Amino acid sequence: MKREHIKYFLQGACTMGALLLVTSAWAESWVDRTRLDGFFSARYNVTDEKTHWLGGPAEDGIDDDGSFYGTKLGLNITSRLSSRVTVATQLFAPIQENSYDMHVDWAFASFALNEQWSLRTGKIKYPVGIVNEYVEVGVTYPWIQAPLVIYSENMEGPQATRESYTGASLFWNRYTGDWNWSLDLFSGEVDLENMKVKKMVGATARANWDEQVVFQLSYYQGDMKINLASLMDDDMKMMMKPMNNRRHSAVVGGVKVDWNNWILYAEAAAVTMDFEDMMGVSAGDSDSWYATLGRRFGKWLPHLTYQDWERNNGNGHQITTLGLNYQVSNKVVLKGEVSQVDTDGDGLFEGTPEEDSMNLFSVAVDMVF
């Protein structure tokens, strides 16, 4: 394990401890209508491949030297200003090798129009994907990292979900017996590295039975606006230029089951980008899906996940993951995973891997406070 890795891991743990103390002090002096919550994830990952998996130009990703990639810290603040108005924000810091990139992950105001309808405006968490609205909070799901075939922000990745959008949402919510029904109509703009998705509109429908079975279906579309001048690599400019000013759309659906100690997650996405390469292939179009099955035995949760992502240009990957979780408490979970990644093209590597298949080993501590 690198000495630098140990240093940044300890710094992250100290920062988390300080935030715990500050949060407690604030909570005592704030009025009852304000709520403070936080989360922290410490991860260590290592592969048997020299080429970096995940990451990007400003991040080191994961390779055979090991990495704390994915370690993160977050603080949520929610305040009810009146019976109809609530404001909420999340401060988020992915802890990289040499920096803490603290930023506002989302911040919005919610206005209750009546008992069933509300209007939200601001920077809002993207409502696509069953776990996307709390994807950074590792305690809430079984994996160390949510399945990459759906939940990847990588420019070369599936592009099915986003971090957040700036705009407005008209949200409908209703209870009938044990069922909770909701519909989210959203519109705005997504700000990504070197590009934006303009004129974005979408809808997400969700049915939740007693927190044990969840069905969700989403559709969105928007126009890609790429800042080609900001791209330093000429090959990247050539690849991205045909996508500029083109329509990007996706259909994402899934189901989550948590019943009688069994858990099941399954989601699929079809992404369409309205452009063709020089060979006449819709190179940006892709299909992806994953399925997870697990069972609790007391505090232990073994689980198995298979992921598949294929883009029309031949890029993609298949990932098989065996994981084991231990529930220390309702706020702390220890996790361990071993994955086999089979890659078509570069997959989510930062370059061309030496082998078509690699093994990934990960351990994590996820907590909320």
Secondary structure, DSSP 8 states (H G I E B T S, - for coil): --HHHHHHHHHHHHHHHHHHHHHHHHHHHS-TTEEEEEEEEEEEEEES-SS-BS-BTTB--B-TT-B-TT-EEEEEEEEE-SSSEEEEEEEEEEB-SS-B--EEEEEEEEEE-SSSEEEEEEEEE---STTGGGTT-GGGSSSSS--TTTS---TTS-----SEEEEEEEEEEEEETTEEEEEEEEEEEEEETTEEEEEEEEEEEEEEETTTEEEEEEEEEEEEEE-GGG---HHHHHHHGGGTT-EEEEEEEEEEEEETTEEEEEEEEEEEES---TTS--TT-EEEEEEEEEE-BTTEEEEEEEEEEEETTS-EEEEEEEEEEEESSSSEEEEEEEEEEEEETTTTBSS--SSSEEEEEEEEEEEE-
